[in-house]
Amino acid sequence: MIYEQKYLDLLEKKQVLEALEVLRANIKPFCQNTDKLHKLASLIMCQNSEELFEKAGISSTIDAKKQLLMNIRSKCKPDSMIEPNRFENLLSQALTYQMVTCKYHSSDYKELQQFSLIDQHQCLCEETPNTSKKTIKDKDEVWNVKFSPDGEKIASVCKKSSLSVWDFNLISANVVQLVKNC
């Protein structure tokens, strides 16, 4: 599989002699399907990349390389391969960690794109919002509020030991009372 991809790459680059050497030395000894070997050999006659892609049955070498990687992944144990998009996941985790560990962070998740991995992100105390966007209206004085781990619900405890659970919509900042326990 890998040598076939190397062979196609060399043909695309018009390095016919090198491609022919890969075909003879690396593909032929292991290829038991003579029809496939003849098809690969016939690709040497292609005049341009488009003709090569058409006869090889691929849309581009990038797609062929992606297909090769998928074939390799299917033949290997899952724990021996790096998962797809691993680098992007690691970057996202690093940026999220900076946001979570920032003492005064109050920005949206979308602003993670502005973070840098070179410097540790740190919001200034002066950047913390100091105006309320929504007021929880209860009949009694609210002593404590707590967000749920998913950030979608708020629990409030009032002076007379009443507990209220509120549904919180982050986008519209709407607060709707779900449960009231007196």
Secondary structure, DSSP 8 states (H G I E B T S, - for coil): -HHHHHHHHHHHTT-HHHHHHHIIIIITTT---HHHHHHHHHGGG--SHHHHHHHHT-S-HHHHHHHHHHHHHHHS-GGGS--TTHHHHHHHHHHHHHHHH-TT----GGGGGG--SSS-----GGGS--S-S-----SS-EEEEEE-TTSSEEEEEETTS-EEEEEEETTTTEEEEEEEE-
